[in-house]
């Protein structure tokens, strides 16, 4: 139908894709997808609330009964077996710890 300013269209995106739901069930080790609820008021203003946040890699591994501290300790032992100076060992350990706190979904890092 032709656009009528008295009756504007509303555009919504809801569960974008049939695959979305299975992702929340740890398929391929993804966590739940983040959910943002939008409430539109008659005035045209809207409220955004976070309904659900995705899990971190650390949380997903913990649900699968992996002990994150053991993973870090084992990684540290492997690093010390390599020809690395202490600064490099610290760098790689920080990288692992940072990675474990990230989302299971792709994120652009600065």
C-alpha positions in Angstrom: 0.0 0.0 0.0 1.0 3.6 -0.5 2.7 5.3 2.4 0.3 7.4 4.5 1.8 9.8 7.1 -1.3 9.5 9.2 -0.7 5.7 9.5 3.1 5.3 9.5 4.7 1.9 9.1 6.5 0.3 12.0 9.7 -1.7 11.3 10.7 -4.5 13.7 13.4 -7.1 13.8 12.6 -10.2 15.8 14.8 -13.3 16.3 16.7 -12.7 13.1 16.9 -16.2 11.6 15.7 -19.7 12.2 19.1 -20.6 13.5 19.0 -18.0 16.3 17.2 -20.2 18.8 19.6 -23.2 18.5 22.5 -20.9 19.2 21.2 -20.3 22.7 21.4 -24.1 23.3 25.2 -24.2 23.1 25.2 -25.5 19.6 28.8 -25.0 18.4 29.6 -23.5 21.9 27.8 -20.2 21.3 26.0 -18.7 24.2 22.5 -17.2 24.3 22.1 -14.2 22.1 21.7 -10.8 23.6 18.1 -9.5 23.7 17.1 -5.9 23.9 13.4 -5.1 24.6 12.0 -1.9 23.0 8.8 -0.3 24.4 7.3 2.3 22.1 5.1 4.9 23.8 2.2 6.8 22.1 4.3 10.0 22.3 6.8 8.4 19.9 9.5 8.0 22.6 10.8 4.6 23.4 12.6 2.8 26.2 15.3 0.2 25.7 15.9 -2.5 28.3 18.4 -5.4 28.2 16.3 -8.5 28.5 19.2 -11.0 28.3 22.9 -10.8 27.8 25.2 -13.3 26.0 27.5 -15.4 28.0 31.3 -15.0 28.0 33.6 -17.8 26.8 34.6 -18.4 30.4 30.9 -19.0 31.4 30.3 -21.4 28.5 33.4 -23.4 29.3 32.4 -23.5 33.0 29.0 -24.9 32.0 30.8 -27.6 30.1 32.7 -28.4 33.3 36.0 -26.9 32.3 37.8 -25.2 35.1 39.0 -21.8 33.8 41.8 -21.5 36.4 43.1 -25.0 35.4 43.1 -23.9 31.7 45.1 -20.8 32.6 47.5 -22.7 34.8 48.1 -25.3 32.1 48.6 -22.6 29.5 51.1 -20.9 31.7 53.0 -24.1 32.2 53.1 -24.6 28.4 54.3 -21.0 27.9 57.2 -21.5 30.4 58.3 -24.5 28.3 58.8 -22.3 25.3 61.6 -19.9 24.5 59.9 -16.8 25.7 61.0 -13.9 27.9 58.8 -13.0 31.0 57.2 -10.1 29.1 56.1 -12.4 26.3 54.7 -14.9 28.8 52.8 -12.1 30.6 51.4 -10.9 27.2 50.1 -14.3 26.2 48.6 -14.9 29.6 46.8 -11.6 29.5 45.5 -12.4 26.0 44.1 -15.7 27.2 42.5 -14.1 30.3 41.0 -11.3 28.1 39.7 -13.8 25.6 37.9 -15.8 28.3 36.0 -12.7 29.3 34.8 -11.9 25.8 31.6 -12.9 24.1 31.3 -16.2 22.2 30.2 -14.0 19.3 32.5 -12.0 17.0 33.4 -8.6 18.4 35.5 -5.9 16.8 38.4 -5.0 19.1 40.1 -1.6 19.2 
